[in-house]
Amino acid sequence: MSGICGYFRQDGRHIEEQVFADMLFLLERQGPDDQAYWQNGSVALGHTLLKTTRESEHEAQPSTLDGKTWLTADARIDGRVELIAKLHSKDVTVSQSVTDDHLILHAYAVWGADCLEHLIGDFAFILWDEKQKQLFCATDHMGVSPLYSAQVRGGFLVSNNLTAIRAHPQISNVLNEQAIGDYLMFRLNFTPDSTSFRDIKKLPAGHSIIVNQDTMRMQQYWSVPKPDYKRRTQAQYLEEFGSLFKQSVADRMRTDSIGTHLSGGMDSTSITAMLAELRNEGGANDVNAYTHAPPIGRPNLEQPYAEAIAQKLNIPLRVFNGKDRVLANDIDGIADLPPEPSFAQRESPRFKIFADSASKSSSF
């Protein structure tokens, strides 16, 4: 995902340029395709670009439509056809190839903070509104794209990378004992707005935050809706699910080459089958599947099923085995260190799968 960061001096002073440069440096790994920043006295936004869609080939962030509202975003906006139609109904003309960051800017220009009622997908963004003199930040409904923040003397820091927040000298290394305890006992953090560090907060899923010179206000814009049960036939349920499933997969097919994990189980098999169907309809030039074989001595339950499915769907399959673990010498400096503990093992096959998939999808 692309790297984003923002620094707002609420006391009106100019930001410390070296601190902001350090934040951007720690985001370079996330955005190897381009790095840029925008600064106006007491506020600065930074962006390191990772191109993941055809439209992102034309992104130039931080971005603006009018020189007054600036945005840095890590976003894949889904339901683009419907959103563009809504904008057209408001006399806003945008093309079908509009970049995701410009979609967010257009939505904000029309609906203000209520734009979140019209955005779906995986996104985290930081927006500076010069007219209101405030930051407006949000993360998506499920919190797929994270957003971290911290209050420092006279200022506010925000980024989708926890390590970038720690670049500020006022951010201590003091741990959050409650979060560490939750991790050790339950493998998860029961407090959605906390992190492993006392000074750094995480924006919960489906929340936004507005920061101006005097206040900082967080609010929830979405929660899981109560089910609205309707009497339907089995055929109607199947038809609706099939339509939604196809659209959700299609929304993620915005490159000419697609990589997918294929374990041989029901979930990944269903997704891979839909990718093959959409490929045959012209949604992508090719689809590549990957599966992970365990080290020798452990039962290999997935590979035979994955191979049978790939053959049936006429999809190339690469198998990566887990016999070689990546040890400490694979960690290349502080930017490669995970900011918080995780039970996920650092194995070379996982990174090789990502690297191979990225190399095949490098051209849009």
Protein Blocks (a to p, Z undefined) as FASTA:
>chain_A
ZZddddddfkopacdfklmmmmmmmmmmmmmmbccdddehjaccddddddfbfklmmgcc
dddfkopaccddddddehklmmmmmmmmnopacdfkbcfklmmmmmmmmnmmmlmmmggc
jdddddddfklopacddddfkomagcdddddehiacddfbfklmmmpmklccbdcfklmm
mmmmnopafblkbcfbfkbccddehiacdddfkbccdddfbdcdddddddddfklmmmmm
mmmmmmmmmmmmccfbdcdddehpaklmmmmmmmmmmmmnopafbdcdddddddehiacf
klmmmmmmmmmnopacddddfkbccdfklpgcjklpcfbdcfbdcdfklmmmmmmmmmmm
mpZZ
